[in-house]
Amino acid sequence: MPMDKTGLLFVAMVLILPHCTGTGSKDLGIMDGQLTLCPHAPNCVSSQSQDESHYVDPLAYEAALGEATEGLLSVLRAMKRIRIVHVDGGYIRAECRSALFGFIDDLEFYFDDGHKTIHVRSASRVGYYDFGVNRRRVERIRTRFGEHMWSHHEKSHAK
């Protein structure tokens, strides 16, 4: 039985899209205390963005910098499809792979210890829309980080 055009398109998407992960941006990292700006596309969120559509609140912490860093790393390691790529003196970069097609998004954290703030940027490498995936990811991380830090704080004060 011959396959119709819709079936053929579906098979092509299943075979081709997993390989469309994009390459890491060479513009990632911190420059003059800032993470890379989000592009105009709505597939990026950043706590350092000046426009409302891309803005997301930074994460907050009260612990020492090393404790906050280890707390965030612990949260990221526990999440599915997140791979930590780089950790260096107040900066963390990770890659997040989507479940269905294997697209890779870049996730960055910049610790501003003077303000006890962790700036965050999450951006898709390919495509235009992300259907809110990056924003939801950051909010999930914020919630888990807060729970982790609270739990750690409670355990250390219970001794």
DSSP file (Angstrom, degrees, kcal/mol; ACC not computed):
  #  RESIDUE AA STRUCTURE BP1 BP2  ACC     N-H-->O    O-->H-N    N-H-->O    O-->H-N    TCO  KAPPA ALPHA  PHI   PSI    X-CA   Y-CA   Z-CA
    1    1 A M              0   0    0      0, 0.0     2,-0.0     0, 0.0     0, 0.0   0.000 360.0 360.0 360.0 122.8    0.0    0.0    0.0
    2    2 A P        -     0   0    0      0, 0.0     2,-0.3     0, 0.0     0, 0.0  -0.322 360.0-116.4 -68.9 149.7    1.6    3.3   -1.1
    3    3 A M        -     0   0    0      1,-0.1     2,-0.0     2,-0.0     0, 0.0  -0.666  26.0-128.3 -87.0 139.3    2.2    6.0    1.6
    4    4 A D     >  -     0   0    0     -2,-0.3     4,-2.2     1,-0.1     5,-0.2  -0.279  31.0 -98.1 -79.0 173.1    0.3    9.3    1.2
    5    5 A K  H  > S+     0   0    0      1,-0.2     4,-2.4     2,-0.2     5,-0.2   0.857 122.4  53.5 -62.2 -37.5    2.1   12.7    1.3
    6    6 A T  H  > S+     0   0    0      2,-0.2     4,-2.3     1,-0.2    -1,-0.2   0.922 110.1  47.0 -64.8 -43.8    1.2   13.3    4.9
    7    7 A G  H  > S+     0   0    0      1,-0.2     4,-2.3     2,-0.2    -2,-0.2   0.893 112.3  50.2 -63.7 -40.4    2.7   10.0    6.0
    8    8 A L  H  X S+     0   0    0     -4,-2.2     4,-2.3     2,-0.2    -2,-0.2   0.896 110.1  50.0 -65.1 -41.4    5.8   10.6    3.9
    9    9 A L  H  X S+     0   0    0     -4,-2.4     4,-2.5     2,-0.2    -2,-0.2   0.909 110.1  51.2 -62.7 -42.9    6.2   14.1    5.5
   10   10 A F  H  X S+     0   0    0     -4,-2.3     4,-2.4     2,-0.2    -2,-0.2   0.931 110.3  48.1 -61.2 -46.7    5.8   12.6    9.0
   11   11 A V  H  X S+     0   0    0     -4,-2.3     4,-2.0     1,-0.2    -1,-0.2   0.910 111.3  51.0 -61.1 -42.9    8.5   10.0    8.3
   12   12 A A  H  X S+     0   0    0     -4,-2.3     4,-2.6     1,-0.2     5,-0.3   0.915 110.5  49.2 -61.5 -43.2   10.9   12.6    6.9
   13   13 A M  H  X S+     0   0    0     -4,-2.5     4,-2.1     1,-0.2    -2,-0.2   0.916 110.1  50.6 -62.6 -43.5   10.4   14.8   10.0
   14   14 A V  H  < S+     0   0    0     -4,-2.4    -1,-0.2     1,-0.2    -2,-0.2   0.865 117.0  40.8 -63.4 -36.4   11.0   11.9   12.3
   15   15 A L  H  < S+     0   0    0     -4,-2.0    -2,-0.2    -5,-0.2    -1,-0.2   0.833 125.0  32.9 -81.0 -33.7   14.2   11.0   10.5
   16   16 A I  H >< S+     0   0    0     -4,-2.6     3,-1.8    -5,-0.2     4,-0.3   0.894 105.2  63.5 -94.1 -44.6   15.6   14.6    9.9
   17   17 A L  G >< S+     0   0    0     -4,-2.1     3,-2.1    -5,-0.3    -3,-0.1   0.807  91.5  64.6 -59.6 -34.7   14.5   16.7   12.9
   18   18 A P  G 3  S+     0   0    0      0, 0.0    -1,-0.3     0, 0.0    -2,-0.1   0.774 102.8  52.0 -59.7 -20.6   16.5   14.9   15.6
   19   19 A H  G <  S+     0   0    0     -3,-1.8     2,-1.1     1,-0.2     3,-0.3   0.471  86.7  86.8 -92.4  -1.7   19.6   16.0   13.7
   20   20 A C    <   +     0   0    0     -3,-2.1    -1,-0.2    -4,-0.3    84,-0.2  -0.444  47.2 129.8 -93.8  60.1   18.6   19.6   13.7
   21   21 A T        -     0   0    0     -2,-1.1    83,-0.6    82,-0.2    -1,-0.2   0.626  57.3-139.4 -90.2 -13.5   20.1   20.4   17.1
   22   22 A G        -     0   0    0     -3,-0.3     2,-0.3    81,-0.1    -1,-0.1   0.026  21.4 -86.2  74.9 168.0   22.0   23.5   16.0
   23   23 A T        -     0   0    0    102,-0.2     3,-0.1     1,-0.1    81,-0.0  -0.805  49.4 -87.2-110.5 156.1   25.5   24.3   17.3
   24   24 A G        -     0   0    0     -2,-0.3     2,-0.2     1,-0.1    -1,-0.1  -0.290  48.1-107.8 -61.2 143.3   26.3   26.2   20.4
   25   25 A S    >   -     0   0    0      1,-0.1     3,-0.9     2,-0.0    -1,-0.1  -0.498  12.9-146.9 -72.4 138.6   26.5   29.9   20.0
   26   26 A K  T 3  S+     0   0    0      1,-0.2    -1,-0.1    -2,-0.2    -2,-0.1   0.547  95.0  69.4 -79.3  -6.9   29.9   31.4   20.1
   27   27 A D  T 3  S+     0   0    0      2,-0.0    -1,-0.2     9,-0.0     9,-0.1   0.296  73.9 116.2 -94.0   9.4   28.3   34.5   21.8
   28   28 A L    <   +     0   0    0     -3,-0.9     2,-0.2     7,-0.1    65,-0.0  -0.370  47.8  52.7 -77.5 159.2   27.5   32.7   25.1
   29   29 A G  S    S-     0   0    0     63,-0.1     7,-0.6    -2,-0.1     2,-0.5  -0.694  91.3 -47.3 115.6-168.3   29.1   33.7   28.4
   30   30 A I  E     +A   35   0A   0     -2,-0.2     2,-0.4     5,-0.2     5,-0.2  -0.893  43.2 179.4-110.7 131.3   29.5   36.9   30.3
   31   31 A M  E >  S-A   34   0A   0      3,-2.7     3,-1.0    -2,-0.5    -2,-0.0  -0.971  77.0 -18.0-131.6 117.0   30.7   40.1   28.8
   32   32 A D  T 3  S-     0   0    0     -2,-0.4    -1,-0.1     1,-0.2     3,-0.1   0.890 129.0 -50.9  55.0  43.1   30.9   43.2   31.1
   33   33 A G  T 3  S+     0   0    0      1,-0.2     2,-0.4     0, 0.0    -1,-0.2   0.637 118.3 108.2  74.3  14.8   28.7   41.5   33.7
   34   34 A Q  E <   -A   31   0A   0     -3,-1.0    -3,-2.7     3,-0.0    -1,-0.2  -0.962  63.2-134.5-128.2 141.4   26.0   40.7   31.2
   35   35 A L  E     -A   30   0A   0     -2,-0.4    -5,-0.2    -5,-0.2    -7,-0.1  -0.489  54.7 -73.7 -77.9 161.8   24.8   37.5   29.6
   36   36 A T        -     0   0    0     -7,-0.6    -1,-0.2    -2,-0.2    12,-0.1  -0.282  56.7-107.7 -56.9 138.9   24.2   37.6   25.9
   37   37 A L        -     0   0    0      1,-0.1    -1,-0.1    -3,-0.1    12,-0.1  -0.330  34.7-105.6 -65.5 150.6   21.1   39.5   24.9
   38   38 A C        -     0   0    0      1,-0.1    -1,-0.1    -3,-0.1    16,-0.1  -0.501  35.1-118.1 -71.6 146.4   18.1   37.6   23.6
   39   39 A P        -     0   0    0      0, 0.0     5,-0.1     0, 0.0    -1,-0.1  -0.207  33.8 -97.1 -72.5 177.2   17.4   37.8   19.9
   40   40 A H  S    S+     0   0    0      2,-0.1     4,-0.1     3,-0.1    -2,-0.1   0.759  97.4  99.6 -69.5 -23.8   14.2   39.3   18.7
   41   41 A A  S    S-     0   0    0      1,-0.1     2,-0.4     2,-0.1     3,-0.3  -0.292  83.7-122.2 -62.4 148.3   12.6   35.9   18.3
   42   42 A P  S    S+     0   0    0      0, 0.0    88,-0.6     0, 0.0    90,-0.3  -0.055  89.9  95.2 -84.1  35.9   10.3   34.8   21.2
   43   43 A N  S    S+     0   0    0     -2,-0.4    81,-2.5    86,-0.2     2,-0.3  -0.044  73.6  66.8-115.1  31.5   12.4   31.7   21.9
   44   44 A C  E     -B  123   0B   0     -3,-0.3     2,-0.3    79,-0.2    79,-0.2  -0.997  53.1-168.6-150.8 142.9   14.6   33.1   24.7
   45   45 A V  E     +B  122   0B   0     77,-2.3    77,-2.4    -2,-0.3     2,-0.3  -0.982  11.4 174.9-131.2 149.3   14.2   34.4   28.2
   46   46 A S  E >   -Bc 121  55B   0      8,-2.7    10,-1.1    -2,-0.3     3,-1.1  -0.985  35.7-141.2-153.6 140.3   16.7   36.3   30.3
   47   47 A S  T 3  S+     0   0    0     73,-2.5    74,-0.1    -2,-0.3     8,-0.1   0.576 108.4  53.2 -76.2  -8.2   16.8   38.0   33.7
   48   48 A Q  T 3  S+     0   0    0     72,-0.4    -1,-0.2   -12,-0.1     2,-0.1   0.295  81.6 121.5-106.4   8.1   18.9   40.8   32.2
   49   49 A S    <   -     0   0    0     -3,-1.1     7,-0.1     7,-0.2   -12,-0.0  -0.456  52.5-153.8 -72.1 143.5   16.5   41.5   29.3
   50   50 A Q  S    S+     0   0    0     -2,-0.1     2,-0.4     5,-0.1    -1,-0.1   0.600  73.5  76.1 -91.1 -14.4   15.2   45.0   29.1
   51   51 A D  S >> S-     0   0    0      1,-0.1     4,-1.2     0, 0.0     3,-1.1  -0.822  78.9-131.9-106.1 143.7   12.0   44.1   27.3
   52   52 A E  T 34 S+     0   0    0     -2,-0.4    -1,-0.1     1,-0.3     3,-0.1   0.794 100.7  61.9 -59.4 -35.6    9.0   42.4   29.0
   53   53 A S  T 34 S+     0   0    0      1,-0.2    -1,-0.3    -8,-0.0    -4,-0.0   0.783 115.3  32.1 -68.1 -25.8    8.5   39.6   26.5
   54   54 A H  T <4 S+     0   0    0     -3,-1.1    -8,-2.7    -9,-0.1    -1,-0.2   0.558  96.1 111.1-103.2 -12.1   11.9   38.2   27.1
   55   55 A Y  B  <  +c   46   0B   0     -4,-1.2     2,-0.3   -10,-0.2    -8,-0.2  -0.386  34.9 169.9 -73.8 139.7   12.3   39.1   30.8
   56   56 A V        -     0   0    0    -10,-1.1    64,-0.2    64,-0.2    -7,-0.2  -0.981  40.6 -99.9-139.9 144.5   12.2   36.5   33.6
   57   57 A D        -     0   0    0     -2,-0.3   -10,-0.1     1,-0.1    -9,-0.1  -0.315  38.4-117.7 -63.2 145.2   13.1   37.1   37.2
   58   58 A P        -     0   0    0      0, 0.0     2,-0.3     0, 0.0    61,-0.2  -0.315  32.2-101.6 -72.4 166.9   16.6   36.1   38.4
   59   59 A L  E     -D  118   0B   0     59,-2.5    59,-3.1    -2,-0.0     2,-0.3  -0.643  36.3-147.4 -86.0 150.0   17.0   33.5   41.1
   60   60 A A  E     +D  117   0B   0     -2,-0.3     2,-0.3    57,-0.2    57,-0.2  -0.876  17.5 176.8-119.0 152.5   17.8   34.7   44.6
   61   61 A Y        -     0   0    0     55,-1.9     4,-0.0    -2,-0.3    85,-0.0  -0.984  24.8-165.3-149.4 158.0   19.9   33.1   47.3
   62   62 A E        +     0   0    0     -2,-0.3     3,-0.1     2,-0.1    -1,-0.1   0.499  64.9  92.2-117.1 -13.0   21.0   33.9   50.9
   63   63 A A  S    S-     0   0    0      1,-0.2    -2,-0.1     2,-0.1     2,-0.1  -0.044  90.1 -73.0 -75.4 178.2   23.8   31.3   51.3
   64   64 A A     >  -     0   0    0      1,-0.1     4,-2.5     4,-0.0     5,-0.2  -0.371  49.6-107.8 -67.2 155.3   27.5   31.6   50.5
   65   65 A L  H  > S+     0   0    0      1,-0.2     4,-2.7     2,-0.2     5,-0.2   0.899 118.7  50.4 -54.7 -46.2   28.4   31.6   46.8
   66   66 A G  H  > S+     0   0    0      1,-0.2     4,-2.5     2,-0.2    -1,-0.2   0.888 111.2  48.7 -61.9 -40.0   29.9   28.1   46.9
   67   67 A E  H  > S+     0   0    0      2,-0.2     4,-2.2     1,-0.2    -1,-0.2   0.897 112.6  47.8 -67.3 -40.9   26.8   26.7   48.6
   68   68 A A  H  X S+     0   0    0     -4,-2.5     4,-2.5     2,-0.2    -2,-0.2   0.906 112.1  50.3 -66.2 -41.0   24.4   28.4   46.1
   69   69 A T  H  X S+     0   0    0     -4,-2.7     4,-2.6    -5,-0.2    -2,-0.2   0.942 112.7  45.5 -61.7 -48.3   26.6   27.1   43.2
   70   70 A E  H  X S+     0   0    0     -4,-2.5     4,-2.3     1,-0.2    -1,-0.2   0.870 111.8  53.7 -64.2 -36.2   26.5   23.6   44.5
   71   71 A G  H  X S+     0   0    0     -4,-2.2     4,-1.9     2,-0.2    -2,-0.2   0.928 111.0  44.5 -63.2 -45.3   22.8   23.8   45.1
   72   72 A L  H  X S+     0   0    0     -4,-2.5     4,-2.6     2,-0.2    -2,-0.2   0.915 112.6  51.7 -67.0 -42.2   22.1   24.9   41.6
   73   73 A L  H  X S+     0   0    0     -4,-2.6     4,-2.6     1,-0.2    -1,-0.2   0.897 108.7  52.2 -60.5 -39.6   24.4   22.3   40.1
   74   74 A S  H  X S+     0   0    0     -4,-2.3     4,-1.4     2,-0.2    -1,-0.2   0.910 110.2  48.1 -62.3 -43.0   22.6   19.6   42.2
   75   75 A V  H  X S+     0   0    0     -4,-1.9     4,-0.6     2,-0.2     3,-0.3   0.930 113.2  47.5 -63.2 -46.5   19.2   20.8   40.9
   76   76 A L  H >< S+     0   0    0     -4,-2.6     3,-1.1     1,-0.2     6,-0.2   0.898 109.4  53.1 -64.2 -41.0   20.5   20.8   37.3
   77   77 A R  H 3< S+     0   0    0     -4,-2.6    -1,-0.2     1,-0.2    -2,-0.2   0.814 106.7  53.9 -64.0 -29.4   22.0   17.3   37.6
   78   78 A A  H 3< S+     0   0    0     -4,-1.4     2,-0.3    -3,-0.3    -1,-0.2   0.591  92.2  90.9 -81.6 -10.7   18.7   15.9   38.9
   79   79 A M  S X< S-     0   0    0     -3,-1.1     3,-1.0    -4,-0.6     2,-0.1  -0.672  82.4-111.7 -91.6 140.9   16.8   17.2   35.9
   80   80 A K  T 3  S+     0   0    0     -2,-0.3     3,-0.1     1,-0.2    -1,-0.1  -0.359  93.0  10.1 -68.2 145.8   16.3   15.0   32.8
   81   81 A R  T 3  S+     0   0    0      1,-0.2    16,-2.6    15,-0.1     2,-0.5   0.674  93.0 123.7  61.3  23.5   18.0   15.9   29.5
   82   82 A I  E <   -E   96   0B   0     -3,-1.0     2,-0.5    14,-0.2    14,-0.2  -0.970  38.9-171.2-113.5 128.2   20.2   18.7   31.0
   83   83 A R  E     -E   95   0B   0     12,-2.9    12,-2.7    -2,-0.5     2,-0.4  -0.976  20.1-135.0-119.6 122.1   23.9   18.4   30.5
   84   84 A I  E     +E   94   0B   0     -2,-0.5    10,-0.3    10,-0.2     3,-0.1  -0.641  27.2 174.2 -77.3 125.9   26.3   20.7   32.4
   85   85 A V  E     +     0   0B   0      8,-2.7     2,-0.3    -2,-0.4     9,-0.2   0.782  59.3  11.9-103.1 -36.7   28.9   21.9   29.9
   86   86 A H  E     -E   93   0B   0      7,-2.0     7,-2.7     2,-0.0     2,-0.4  -0.987  49.1-179.2-152.8 132.9   30.9   24.5   31.8
   87   87 A V  E     +E   92   0B   0     -2,-0.3     2,-0.3     5,-0.2     5,-0.2  -0.991  20.8 153.7-132.4 124.6   31.3   25.7   35.4
   88   88 A D        -     0   0    0      3,-2.7     3,-0.5    -2,-0.4    -2,-0.0  -0.804  62.4 -44.3-158.8 110.9   33.7   28.5   36.2
   89   89 A G  S    S-     0   0    0     -2,-0.3     3,-0.1     1,-0.3    22,-0.0   0.805 126.8 -19.5  39.4  63.6   33.8   31.1   39.0
   90   90 A G  S    S+     0   0    0      1,-0.2    21,-3.1    20,-0.1     2,-0.4   0.634 118.7  98.1  88.3  14.3   30.2   32.2   39.2
   91   91 A Y  E     - F   0 110B   0     -3,-0.5    -3,-2.7    19,-0.2     2,-0.4  -0.999  44.0-178.4-137.4 133.9   29.1   31.0   35.7
   92   92 A I  E     -EF  87 109B   0     17,-2.3    17,-2.6    -2,-0.4     2,-0.4  -0.998   3.2-171.9-129.7 134.1   27.3   27.8   34.7
   93   93 A R  E     +EF  86 108B   0     -7,-2.7    -8,-2.7    -2,-0.4    -7,-2.0  -0.992  11.6 171.3-125.2 136.2   26.4   26.8   31.2
   94   94 A A  E     -EF  84 107B   0     13,-3.1    13,-2.6    -2,-0.4     2,-0.4  -0.918  25.8-133.1-137.0 162.2   24.3   23.8   30.3
   95   95 A E  E     -EF  83 106B   0    -12,-2.7   -12,-2.9    -2,-0.3     2,-0.5  -0.961  15.3-157.5-117.5 138.0   22.5   22.2   27.3
   96   96 A C  E     -EF  82 105B   0      9,-2.5     9,-2.6    -2,-0.4     2,-0.5  -0.968   5.5-154.8-118.6 124.9   18.9   21.1   27.4
   97   97 A R  E     - F   0 104B   0    -16,-2.6     7,-0.2    -2,-0.5     6,-0.1  -0.857  18.2-124.9-103.2 129.6   17.7   18.5   24.9
   98   98 A S     >  -     0   0    0      5,-2.8     4,-0.7    -2,-0.5   -17,-0.0  -0.396  15.2-131.7 -70.7 150.1   14.0   18.3   24.0
   99   99 A A  T  4 S+     0   0    0      2,-0.1    -1,-0.1     1,-0.1   -18,-0.0   0.898  96.3  40.6 -70.3 -42.4   12.4   14.9   24.5
  100  100 A L  T  4 S+     0   0    0      1,-0.1    -1,-0.1     3,-0.0    -3,-0.0   0.971 132.9   9.5 -78.6 -55.5   10.6   14.6   21.2
  101  101 A F  T  4 S-     0   0    0    -84,-0.1   -81,-0.3     2,-0.1    -2,-0.1   0.494  93.2-118.2-108.8  -5.0   13.0   15.9   18.5
  102  102 A G     <  +     0   0    0     -4,-0.7    -3,-0.1     1,-0.2     2,-0.0   0.716  49.5 167.4  76.8  20.2   16.2   16.3   20.4
  103  103 A F        -     0   0    0     -6,-0.1    -5,-2.8     1,-0.1     2,-0.5  -0.371  29.0-133.5 -63.5 147.4   16.6   20.1   19.9
  104  104 A I  E     -F   97   0B   0    -83,-0.6    21,-1.3    -7,-0.2     2,-0.3  -0.913  19.3-169.4-110.1 131.6   19.2   21.7   22.1
  105  105 A D  E     -FG  96 124B   0     -9,-2.6    -9,-2.5    -2,-0.5     2,-0.4  -0.864  21.6-125.2-110.9 150.2   18.6   24.9   24.1
  106  106 A D  E     -FG  95 123B   0     17,-2.8    17,-2.7    -2,-0.3     2,-0.4  -0.819  23.5-169.4 -97.9 136.6   21.4   26.8   25.8
  107  107 A L  E     -FG  94 122B   0    -13,-2.6   -13,-3.1    -2,-0.4     2,-0.3  -0.993   7.4-179.5-129.1 125.6   21.0   27.5   29.5
  108  108 A E  E     -FG  93 121B   0     13,-3.0    13,-2.1    -2,-0.4     2,-0.4  -0.950  11.8-167.4-131.0 148.0   23.3   30.0   31.4
  109  109 A F  E     -FG  92 120B   0    -17,-2.6   -17,-2.3    -2,-0.3     2,-0.5  -1.000   0.8-169.6-134.0 135.0   23.6   31.2   34.9
  110  110 A Y  E     -FG  91 119B   0      9,-2.6     9,-3.0    -2,-0.4     2,-0.6  -0.979  16.6-143.1-127.2 117.9   25.7   34.1   36.2
  111  111 A F  E     - G   0 118B   0    -21,-3.1     2,-0.8    -2,-0.5     7,-0.2  -0.704  11.6-170.2 -86.6 120.8   26.1   34.6   39.9
  112  112 A D  E >>> - G   0 117B   0      5,-3.5     5,-1.9    -2,-0.6     3,-1.2  -0.819   9.2-179.4-105.2  87.0   26.1   38.2   41.2
  113  113 A D  T 345S+     0   0    0     -2,-0.8     3,-0.5     1,-0.3    -1,-0.2   0.792  73.9  64.8 -64.8 -29.1   27.2   37.4   44.7
  114  114 A G  T 345S+     0   0    0      1,-0.2    -1,-0.3    -3,-0.1    -2,-0.0   0.835 116.1  29.6 -60.9 -32.6   27.1   41.1   45.8
  115  115 A H  T <45S-     0   0    0     -3,-1.2    -1,-0.2     2,-0.2    -2,-0.2   0.344 107.2-123.0-106.6   2.8   23.4   41.1   45.2
  116  116 A K  T  <5 +     0   0    0     -4,-0.6   -55,-1.9    -3,-0.5     2,-0.4   0.917  68.8 135.4  52.9  46.5   22.8   37.4   46.0
  117  117 A T  E   < -DG  60 112B   0     -5,-1.9    -5,-3.5   -57,-0.2     2,-0.6  -0.952  49.6-152.9-128.0 142.1   21.3   37.0   42.6
  118  118 A I  E     -DG  59 111B   0    -59,-3.1   -59,-2.5    -2,-0.4    -7,-0.2  -0.947  17.4-151.0-115.1 109.7   21.7   34.4   39.9
  119  119 A H  E     - G   0 110B   0     -9,-3.0    -9,-2.6    -2,-0.6     2,-0.4  -0.539  17.5-162.6 -76.7 146.9   21.0   35.8   36.4
  120  120 A V  E     - G   0 109B   0    -11,-0.2   -73,-2.5   -64,-0.2   -72,-0.4  -0.966  18.0-175.7-135.7 146.7   19.7   33.3   34.0
  121  121 A R  E     +BG  46 108B   0    -13,-2.1   -13,-3.0    -2,-0.4     2,-0.4  -0.980   3.5 180.0-140.9 129.7   19.3   33.0   30.2
  122  122 A S  E     +BG  45 107B   0    -77,-2.4   -77,-2.3    -2,-0.3     2,-0.4  -0.990  14.5 167.2-132.2 123.4   17.6   30.1   28.4
  123  123 A A  E     -BG  44 106B   0    -17,-2.7   -17,-2.8    -2,-0.4   -79,-0.2  -0.994  34.2-121.0-143.6 141.9   17.4   30.2   24.6
  124  124 A S  E     - G   0 105B   0    -81,-2.5   -19,-0.2    -2,-0.4   -81,-0.1  -0.547  14.0-150.5 -74.9 143.3   16.6   27.9   21.7
  125  125 A R  S    S+     0   0    0    -21,-1.3     2,-0.3    -2,-0.2  -102,-0.2   0.815  79.5  28.3 -81.8 -33.2   19.4   27.3   19.2
  126  126 A V  S    S+     0   0    0    -22,-0.3    -1,-0.1  -105,-0.1     2,-0.0  -0.865  98.5  30.9-127.9 159.8   17.0   26.7   16.3
  127  127 A G        -     0   0    0     -2,-0.3   -84,-0.1     1,-0.1     3,-0.1  -0.142  68.7-107.3  87.2 176.5   13.5   27.8   15.4
  128  128 A Y  S    S+     0   0    0      1,-0.3     2,-0.3   -86,-0.1    -4,-0.1   0.785  94.4  43.5-111.1 -54.5   11.5   30.9   16.1
  129  129 A Y        -     0   0    0      1,-0.1    -1,-0.3   -88,-0.1   -86,-0.2  -0.701  49.8-174.8 -94.6 147.9    8.9   30.0   18.6
  130  130 A D    >   -     0   0    0    -88,-0.6     3,-1.8    -2,-0.3    -1,-0.1   0.326  39.5-126.2-119.2   3.9    9.6   27.8   21.6
  131  131 A F  T 3  S-     0   0    0      1,-0.3   -88,-0.1     2,-0.1    -2,-0.1   0.794  70.6 -59.2  56.2  30.7    6.0   27.6   22.9
  132  132 A G  T 3> S+     0   0    0    -90,-0.3     4,-2.5     3,-0.0    -1,-0.3   0.551 101.3 132.3  80.7   8.9    7.1   28.9   26.3
  133  133 A V  H <> S+     0   0    0     -3,-1.8     4,-2.4     1,-0.2     5,-0.2   0.920  71.5  47.5 -60.8 -46.5    9.5   26.0   26.9
  134  134 A N  H  > S+     0   0    0      2,-0.2     4,-2.2     1,-0.2    -1,-0.2   0.913 113.0  48.2 -64.7 -42.6   12.4   28.2   28.0
  135  135 A R  H  > S+     0   0    0      1,-0.2     4,-2.2     2,-0.2    -1,-0.2   0.929 113.1  47.6 -62.5 -45.9   10.3   30.2   30.4
  136  136 A R  H  X S+     0   0    0     -4,-2.5     4,-2.3     1,-0.2    -2,-0.2   0.883 110.0  53.8 -64.1 -37.6    8.7   27.1   32.0
  137  137 A R  H  X S+     0   0    0     -4,-2.4     4,-2.5    -5,-0.2    -1,-0.2   0.938 109.1  47.6 -61.2 -47.1   12.2   25.5   32.3
  138  138 A V  H  X S+     0   0    0     -4,-2.2     4,-2.6     1,-0.2    -1,-0.2   0.903 112.0  50.1 -62.8 -40.7   13.5   28.6   34.2
  139  139 A E  H  X S+     0   0    0     -4,-2.2     4,-2.3     2,-0.2    -1,-0.2   0.884 110.1  50.4 -66.3 -37.8   10.5   28.6   36.5
  140  140 A R  H  X S+     0   0    0     -4,-2.3     4,-2.5     2,-0.2     5,-0.2   0.918 112.3  47.5 -63.7 -43.1   10.9   24.8   37.2
  141  141 A I  H  X S+     0   0    0     -4,-2.5     4,-2.9     2,-0.2     5,-0.2   0.915 110.3  52.6 -64.2 -42.7   14.6   25.4   38.1
  142  142 A R  H  X S+     0   0    0     -4,-2.6     4,-2.5     2,-0.2    -2,-0.2   0.936 111.8  45.9 -58.0 -47.8   13.6   28.4   40.3
  143  143 A T  H  X S+     0   0    0     -4,-2.3     4,-2.4     1,-0.2    -2,-0.2   0.939 115.9  44.6 -62.4 -48.2   11.1   26.3   42.2
  144  144 A R  H  X S+     0   0    0     -4,-2.5     4,-2.7     2,-0.2    -1,-0.2   0.876 112.6  51.8 -66.4 -37.4   13.5   23.3   42.6
  145  145 A F  H  X S+     0   0    0     -4,-2.9     4,-2.9    -5,-0.2     5,-0.2   0.933 110.7  48.2 -64.2 -45.6   16.4   25.6   43.6
  146  146 A G  H  X S+     0   0    0     -4,-2.5     4,-2.3    -5,-0.2    -2,-0.2   0.918 113.7  46.8 -60.4 -44.2   14.3   27.3   46.3
  147  147 A E  H  X S+     0   0    0     -4,-2.4     4,-2.6     2,-0.2    -2,-0.2   0.911 113.4  49.2 -63.7 -42.7   13.2   23.9   47.6
  148  148 A H  H  X S+     0   0    0     -4,-2.7     4,-2.6     2,-0.2    -2,-0.2   0.937 113.1  45.5 -62.9 -47.6   16.7   22.6   47.6
  149  149 A M  H  X S+     0   0    0     -4,-2.9     4,-2.3     2,-0.2    -1,-0.2   0.888 114.0  49.2 -66.4 -38.5   18.2   25.6   49.4
  150  150 A W  H  X S+     0   0    0     -4,-2.3     4,-2.8    -5,-0.2    -1,-0.2   0.933 112.4  48.1 -64.6 -45.6   15.4   25.6   52.0
  151  151 A S  H  X S+     0   0    0     -4,-2.6     4,-2.4     1,-0.2    -2,-0.2   0.911 113.3  47.6 -61.0 -44.5   15.9   21.9   52.6
  152  152 A H  H  X S+     0   0    0     -4,-2.6     4,-2.1     2,-0.2    -1,-0.2   0.896 112.1  50.1 -64.4 -40.5   19.6   22.3   52.9
  153  153 A H  H  X S+     0   0    0     -4,-2.3     4,-1.6     2,-0.2    -2,-0.2   0.922 111.2  48.8 -63.2 -46.2   19.2   25.3   55.3
  154  154 A E  H  X S+     0   0    0     -4,-2.8     4,-1.0     1,-0.2    -2,-0.2   0.912 111.6  49.2 -61.6 -44.0   16.7   23.3   57.5
  155  155 A K  H  < S+     0   0    0     -4,-2.4     4,-0.5     1,-0.2     3,-0.4   0.891 110.5  50.0 -64.1 -39.8   19.0   20.3   57.7
  156  156 A S  H  < S+     0   0    0     -4,-2.1     3,-0.3     1,-0.2    -1,-0.2   0.791 113.5  45.7 -72.0 -26.6   22.1   22.5   58.6
  157  157 A H  H  < S+     0   0    0     -4,-1.6    -1,-0.2     1,-0.2    -2,-0.2   0.577 102.1  65.9 -90.6  -9.9   20.1   24.2   61.4
  158  158 A A     <        0   0    0     -4,-1.0    -1,-0.2    -3,-0.4    -2,-0.2   0.617 360.0 360.0 -83.4 -12.9   18.6   21.0   62.8
  159  159 A K              0   0    0     -4,-0.5    -1,-0.2    -3,-0.3    -2,-0.1   0.479 360.0 360.0 -73.8 360.0   22.0   19.8   63.9
